[in-house]
Amino acid sequence: MKLLAVCYHGARPCEQTMEKQMLDDVKELFQAFIAPQLEGIKGYIRALDTKITALDQKIDMTRDSLEGKIEGCRRELIPAYPVVT
């Protein structure tokens, strides 16, 4: 972290200089540690989104296949003509 020249009024540092130093320190902390972590999390979320999309497509294909098999079984079990009572 950088050291700024501190302005003094009597024996106390100027509040504006201390606030600016604190803001600069927070900004530097964010850029050095938090921003890279957020980028990593963003990449992880993209990878999960891709996996979820692939699983969603797989589920849709399986559902369609099962619906076709159920329809085929239904046609075999239920006569093609209406039952008169």
Residue pairs with C-beta under 8 A, 6 or more apart in sequence:
1 24
1 25
1 28
2 24
2 28
4 17
4 20
4 21
4 24
5 17
6 13
6 14
6 17
6 18
6 21
7 13
7 14
7 17
8 14
